[in-house]
Structure formats: structure tokens, C-alpha cells
């Protein structure tokens, strides 16, 4: 998606430790016009799938998932990173290690929101090591539902997450795949 790649080059900031900051348009401040184009692109890519539910993880994936969901006419469910008194009843649970936060989370989804009839599109902003996606796949499969595919806005192709998820037999589509980044020069190369 050239529009996204151009925006990453223009407004992205490469930091040491393989960190790509895109917080001014993707995951802190959100550019809704760009999100709208991202949602349209995910609909185009997964148009032949019978998706009836969008799943993401809090917090950065929620905005993208909501915009995308309007094109599928499907509700969004987001996995929570902490138990809450607002969640009643049984839950699906998994552990996820965050690349960004260097922390392991117990992630939960109420069982009343994912069922065996669901055909799920997982949406997230970044793919690095694949831990979050593997956890979300585990939740969907625990529910007896079907993972129709995964839509990622930015994949770090030089990390192993994409290979791990694709080797699980899940369709993974990333709108921009970063092949390499150089913090010293501030350069980004796309696949």
C-alpha cells in the first residue's frame, strides 16, 4: 500500500532497538483518513471471506479494527490485557509477550463474544515477533471459531513473527512490510 509506505517514510521515526515510531498517525494520534483507506484495503484483500467478527488486542489495534469493521458490517471484539470487574462469566485466556513493552500479559476475551460460528479477521497495527497474533489465534481456536485471516498494518519483515504466523497455516496480509531499518541514518527499506 503505497499511501501507507509514503506516510511511514514521511512521518515514521526509526529508533535504536528495531523500534519504528509511527505514533503521530497510527498508534497514539490516529489519522482517520488514512485508517479509512486501510479499512478499504483490508476489505479488498479479504473480500472473498465470510467474515462476521473482527478481533484485535487493546489498545493500538482498536481504532484500525473499528474502521475496518464498518466495511465488513461486523462487530469488533478486543482482547483485554487485564481482568476487569466488568467482565463477567467465563473467558478465553492466553499469555502474550509484548515486543514494545517487554512485558508478558494475560490476555482475555469473554466467551460470550466468540463462538464456533464466528469467522474471524484478526487486525493489528504491528507485527514483530508474532506473540500477540499467536495468542489471538489461540483464543479463536479455543472458541472453536475460524481464523479467516490476519490483517497487519506494518510488519517488520526482518523479525521472525511473519514466518511464525504463516507457518501456522494462517493467511497473513500486511499492508507494509519493512525489510530493514537503520536508526543511525533514519532509513527504512520496504519489501
N, C-alpha and C positions, 0 to 999 in steps of 0.2 A: 504494500500500500504506500505509494509514493508520497501522498499527502502526509502520512504519519512519519515516514523516514525524513522528509524535509523538516518537519517540526522537531524531530529529535535532534537533527543536526543544528538547527537554528537555536533551539531553547534548551537542549539537554546539556548536562554538565557531568563530565567524566571525573570521578574521584578515585583515589587510590583504593585498592582492595576490591577491584572489579565492581564498583558502585556507579550506576548511571542514575543521576538525579534528574527527574522529569516532573518535579513537584509543582512547577509553575503552570502545567497544563494537564497532568494526568492523575496524580495521586496525592495532591494536597489542595491546590487550586485546580478546578476542573474546567476545561474548555468544552462547553456543551455542544457547540457546533462541531467540533472535532469528534466528540463522543457520538453525535448523531451519525456522522459518516462511518465511524467504527461499527455502530449498530447495524447500519445498512449493509456494510461489508460482511459482517458475520451472518446476516440473513441470506445474502447472496451465496456465500460459501456453503452454508448448511441448509439451503432451500429445499433439498430433496428429503430431508429428515423430518420425521413426525415428532417434533419437539413440543412437549407440553409443560416443561418446567425448566427454569434457569437456576443453576446453583452456583454460588460464589462463596467467598470467605470474607469476613469483615477485616479490614474496613475498606481497603483500596479498591476492591473489586465491585463494591455495591453500586457505585454510580454507573460504571460501564455496563453491569448486568441489567440495571433498570432501563437504561436507554435501549439496550439490545432487546430486552423482553418485549418492548412495545411492537417490534417488528414480527415477533413470533406469537403475539397475543397470548403470552404465557406469564404466570406469576414468577416472582423471584424469591428464592429461599437463600438465606445466607447463614453459613455455619458460624457459630459464635465461639469465641476463644475463651470463654469462661462461663461457668454455670451461673445462672441467674435465677432469682426468685420468680421471675416472670415466665420461666419455662416449667410447665407442669407436665407430669406424666413421663413416659419412657423416652429415651433419647438414643440416637446412634452416636457413638463417640469414637474418636481416634486421636492419636498424638501426631503433631506436626511440628517440625523444626523450621523456624523462620531463618532464611539466609540473611535478611536485612536486620532483624533484631537479635540474632544469635541467641534465640530462646526457644524452648520447646513448650508448645501449648496443648492443652486438652481441648479439642475442638468438638462441638456438639451440634446436632440438628435434632429437633423434636421429631419423633416417629410419626406424628400426625401430618407432617408436611412432605414426606417422601414415601411412596408406596410402590408395590410391584408393577402397577400400571404405568408408572411415570417413565417418560423417555426424556432424559436429562441432557441439557447442554451446560457444561461447566464453563464459566467465564472467569478470567482473572487478568490483572494488569501485567504481571511479570511472571516469567518462568526462568528460574536459575538452576536450582538443584532438583526440583521436582517433588520436594517433600509435601508441599501443600496440595498439589494435584493428586499425588498418590493417596493422601488422606481422604480427599473428597471422593475419589474413585472408590475407595474402601467403604465410605459411608453409603454411596449409591448402591453398590453391590450388596452391602449388608441389608439394605431395604428390599432387595430383590428387583430393583429398578434397572433400567438400561441406560448406560452412558452412550448417548448418540455421538458425542464428540466433545472436544475441548477447544475453546477459542481463547487465544492469548494475544494481548496487545503487543508486548515486547518480549521476545525470547532471547536470552543470552546463549547463542549457539555455541560459544566456546566453553560453556559449562555442560555438565552431563544430564541435566534434567530432561531435555527434549528426547534424548536417546532412551532414557529410562522409561518415560511415559509411552513413547512409540513402541518400545519392546514389550509393553504390557498389552499390546494389541488394540490400543485405543486411538481413534482418529484425532490427531492434534494438528490444529491450524493456527499458525502465528502470523500476525499482520506485518510484523517487522522482526527479522532475525539479525541480531548483532553478531557479526563474525568475530570482531576484535575491537578493543578499546585501548587507548593509550592515554593515561591520566596526565603524563608529563606534557604531551603535545595537545591534549584535548581532542584527539581524533577518534572517529567512530567509522568502522567499516561494516557494511551490511552484506549478508549472504545473497 
